[in-house]
Structures are given as C-alpha cells and as structure tokens.
C-alpha cells in the first residue's frame, strides 16, 4: 500500500518509490480491458488520481471514454490506470473514434511512463491539481 494515500497533501513533488513499483507491476501484469493510442503516461498524474480516489474523491473525476466496438480508450488513460489500481468502479462512457485514433493500437502493458516530469506543472490550467487545495470543498463518497 502507498505510504501517503490516507491524507491530503499540501504539496508533494516526489512520487514514492513504492508507487513506482506498484505502477510498473500493474502495467506489466494487469489484466487490461482496453487498448489505447497513447504512448506515454505521467506517474505524477496517476499517483495523484490514485491517492485521491483512495481518499473517496473518485466520483469527482469522471468516467473513461471508450470506443466500445474496439475496446479503445478515447479519453482517460491516466484515470483508467489510477481507477483500476485503486479498485474503483468507474463509469465507461461510449465514445466514437476520431480520425487520429487509428490502428495499430497499443496494449496498456506497453505504456512508457514519464517518471521525471510532472505534466500538470507545465500547464497553467492543470497546475492547480498539483496540490489538494481544490478538494477541501468537495464531498467524499
């Protein structure tokens, strides 16, 4: 179990090594329901979603958009991984593919993980999600 999943954080730039191991194991050995066109995911984003789901905030983050005919994640790769790792029951939202979603699709097991760069920090509109301040006014469960 991850060391910091039972409390909100002020700011924690470092993902715990235990989470690295848990993520690597999940990606390599998990029974993945879906495929993707995405090549790379960010460990920082996944860890934040995972921890917040474990704290009871999962219903605030939305479902996963999936092309049902091809079992293809259209939107929500980070959420899918975090939800599955946390054992969270999430909504699957049927979604059509766009012209960029072309085969060959990738197996989730073959994701590359960015362990260094926090993608949310680079974007002004997502930087607010790097700490838990926005959760204080939300209900759990």
C-alpha positions in Angstrom: 0.0 0.0 0.0 1.2 3.5 -0.7 2.5 5.5 2.2 0.7 8.7 1.7 -2.7 7.7 0.4 -4.7 8.3 3.7 -4.3 12.0 3.8 -4.5 15.2 1.7 -1.2 16.7 0.9 0.0 20.3 0.8 2.5 19.8 -2.0 4.5 16.6 -2.6 6.7 16.7 -5.7 8.1 13.3 -5.1 6.2 10.2 -6.0 7.0 7.5 -3.6 9.2 4.6 -4.8 6.6 2.1 -3.7 4.1 3.7 -6.1 6.7 3.4 -9.0 6.9 -0.3 -8.2 3.1 -0.7 -7.9 2.5 1.1 -11.2 5.2 -0.9 -13.0 3.7 -4.1 -11.7 0.1 -3.1 -12.7 1.1 -2.1 -16.2 3.2 -5.2 -16.8 0.9 -7.8 -15.1 -2.6 -6.3 -15.0 -5.4 -7.8 -17.0 -6.2 -4.7 -19.0 -9.7 -4.3 -20.5 -8.7 -1.7 -23.1 -6.2 -0.7 -25.7 -5.0 2.9 -26.4 -3.3 5.0 -29.0 -1.4 6.9 -26.3 2.3 6.1 -25.9 3.2 7.8 -22.7 1.7 8.5 -19.3 2.8 10.6 -16.3 3.4 8.9 -13.0 2.7 12.1 -11.1 -0.8 12.5 -12.6 -1.6 8.8 -12.0 -0.4 8.9 -8.4 -2.4 12.0 -7.5 -5.6 10.5 -9.0 -5.0 7.1 -7.3 -4.4 8.7 -3.9 -7.5 10.9 -4.2 -9.6 8.0 -5.3 -8.5 6.1 -2.3 -9.5 9.1 -0.2 -13.0 8.9 -1.6 -13.0 11.6 -4.2 -13.1 9.3 -7.3 -16.6 10.2 -8.3 -15.5 13.8 -8.9 -13.0 12.8 -11.7 -15.4 11.4 -14.3 -15.6 8.3 -16.4 -13.5 6.9 -19.1 -14.5 7.5 -22.7 -14.2 4.2 -24.6 -14.9 3.2 -28.1 -16.8 0.1 -27.2 -16.5 -1.7 -30.6 -12.7 -1.7 -30.4 -12.2 -1.5 -26.6 -10.2 1.6 -27.1 -9.7 4.3 -24.6 -10.5 7.6 -26.3 -10.1 9.8 -23.2 -9.0 8.9 -19.7 -5.8 6.8 -19.8 -4.4 8.2 -16.5 -7.8 7.9 -14.8 -8.2 4.3 -16.1 -4.9 3.3 -14.7 -5.5 5.0 -11.3 -9.1 3.7 -11.0 -8.1 0.1 -11.8 -5.1 0.2 -9.4 -7.4 1.6 -6.7 -10.2 -0.9 -7.3 -12.6 1.9 -8.1 -15.8 1.3 -10.1 -15.9 3.9 -12.8 -18.3 4.9 -15.5 -17.5 3.8 -19.1 -18.8 6.4 -21.5 -19.3 5.2 -25.0 -17.4 7.4 -27.5 -16.8 7.3 -31.2 -13.2 7.4 -32.5 -11.8 10.4 -34.2 -9.6 10.4 -37.3 -6.4 10.3 -35.1 -7.4 7.0 -33.4 -6.1 4.6 -36.0 -4.5 1.2 -35.6 -2.2 -0.3 -34.6 -3.5 0.2 -31.1 -1.2 -0.2 -28.1 -1.6 -2.6 -25.3 -1.6 -0.9 -21.9 1.3 -3.2 -20.9 3.5 -1.3 -23.4 3.0 2.2 -22.0 6.1 4.2 -21.4 6.0 6.1 -18.1 7.4 9.6 -17.6 8.8 9.3 -14.1 10.6 12.7 -14.1 8.4 15.5 -15.5 5.1 16.4 -13.8 2.8 17.2 -16.8 0.4 19.2 -14.7 3.1 21.6 -13.6 3.8 22.6 -17.2 0.2 23.7 -17.9 -1.4 26.7 -16.3 -4.9 25.2 -16.4 -3.9 22.0 -14.7 -1.2 23.3 -12.3 -4.0 23.8 -9.6 -4.3 20.0 -9.5 -0.7 19.5 -8.2 -1.8 20.1 -4.6 -5.0 19.0 -2.9 -6.4 22.5 -2.1 -9.3 22.2 -4.6 -10.5 19.0 -2.8 -11.3 20.8 0.5 -14.7 21.9 -0.7 -15.7 18.5 -2.2 -17.5 15.7 -0.5 -16.2 12.2 -0.3 -18.1 9.0 -1.3 
